[in-house]
């Protein structure tokens, strides 16, 4: 499959589920909790805007991330219907305003997920790495970011599969420590 193809399939399936649920998804979270959620998608980015975006950055962006922007120029995922949420994938024009840390060269925030920033390590990508995605705490510096060992497409697909949970922080649970870790 072409890099970025999973993005289209994942968003299409998510929209089909939303349509079947009259705009809402019923999610089953930890310990059997049921939760109603909605997702909001923006209009696709224009090709000329994506070219300008890359020119301003001074480097190429990953194809899978560009494909995401071509389908939806940002979105809000798994929001409570009344109270909202904190899972935002930025549109291209939003990234400059949210990437404010010093120094910020070589990094681009692409999502804010419940106090975590998902970051593209531009230098790693432009040097040929397929594992260019990183995560950092929202108030942390880029040098505190840790690699996720994946690309945007893999991260996005897993984030949808995990229904908005921050799976990158999950410890390993087993029968012996599950109850102890919850307390």
N, C-alpha and C positions, 0 to 999 in steps of 0.2 A: 504494500500500500504506500502511496506517495506520502512523504512527511507532511503532516497537517490534515490528512484525510480522516483521521480519527476525530479531529476537532469537529468537522462537519457532521459526521455520523452521531457523535455524542450530543451536539446541540440539537440536531434534528430529532433524535429520540427524546431528549428532555422536553422539547416543545410539544411533541406528540403526547407525552405523559401529562403535561400541563393542560393541553386541550381536552384530553379525556377526563380530567378532574375539574373542569370548569375553572381553569386558572390556578388551581391549587394542587400541591402534591401532598400526599400523606406519607410521612417519613417515619420509619421505625428507628429510634436511636438506642443508645445504651440502655441496658436493663429493661427493654421492652417499652420504653416511653414512646408514645405516638405524638407526632407534631405535624401541624399543617404549615405549609410553606409555599411561597410564591417566588417566581423568578422573573426578572425584567431584563429585556434585551434591547439594546440601542440599535439604531439603523447601521448598516455596514459602512465602513470607512471607504472613501473614494480612493482610487488607485493613485491619483495625483497627490493626494494628501499623504499617503504612505511614502511616496517617493520624497516629498518635501520633509517629512518626519525623519527619514534616514539621512537626508542631506544635513539637517540641523544637528543630528547626533554625530555625524561624521563617520558613520560605519553602517554596515549592513545589519539587518535584524534577522533572526531565525525565521525560516519559511513557515514553520508551524504557528509561530506567534503572529506573523503577517496574515496567515489564513484565518486565524481567529478574528483579527480586526476586519478582515474582508467579509466575514459572516455577521459579526456583531462588534461594533466599535465600543466595547465595554458592556458590562452587565452587572446586575446585582443578583446574587444567588441565595436561595434557601432563606428568604426573609419571612419573618412572622407577618401575617397579613395586616395586622393592626400596628405593631410596634417596630417593624422593620428588622434590620439585621446589620451584620458587619462582615459581609463577604462581597467585596467589590473588586471586579476586574476592570482596570482603568481603560478608557478610550485613549487613543494615541495622544490627543491634545491635553489630556489630564496628567500625563506622566511627567511633564516638565514641572508642573506645580507641586507635585508630591515628592519629587526627587530633589530634596533640598540640602541633604547632608553635605558636609565638607570633609574631605574632597569627594566629589561624586563622579569623577571621571571613570568611565568603564563600567558603571552600574546603572541599571534602569529598573525602577519599581514598576511592576506590572499589576500587582494585586495587593489588597489589604484584606487579611482574613483574621478577624478576631484578635487584634493586637500583634499580628505577624505581618511582615511585608514579604511578598514573593518578589524576587529580584533576578533579572537576567544579568549575568556576568558577561558583559559585551566583549571584553578582551578575550576571555576564554572561548566564546563562540567564534569570534573572528580569527582566532588562532586554530580553529578546526575542531574544538571539543563539541561533542554531542550532549555532554552533561554539563550544561551551563547554568542551570537554575539553582538559586540559593534561597535561603530563608533567614530572616533576622527579626528580632523584636522591633516593634514599631519605633521605639525611642533609641534603639541601638545604632551604632555606626556601621558602615559597610564592612569594616575590617572585622566586625563581630559576627558577620553572616557565616552560615555553615552551608556546605554544598548539599544539595538534595540528590545528586547523582542521577539526574534525569533531565529530559528536555521539557519544554512547556506542554507539549501534547500529552506526554505521559502523566505529568502532574495534573493537568486539567481532567483527563479521563478518570484518574484515581480519585480526584476530589469529588467528581460527580458520583462515582460508584459509592464513595463513602458518605454521600449525602450531606456534604458540607462540613464534615468533621475534619479536624486538623490531624490527619493520619500520620503526618511526618513527625509528630510528637508522641505517637503511641508507644508505650513501653511494651515489653513482651509479657502478656498475661498467661498464666496457666492456672490449673485448679488449685495449686498450693499457695499462690500469692494473690489471687484475684480479690478476695474479700479484704485482705490486709491493705492492698493498694487503694481500695475505694474509701476506706475510713479516713 
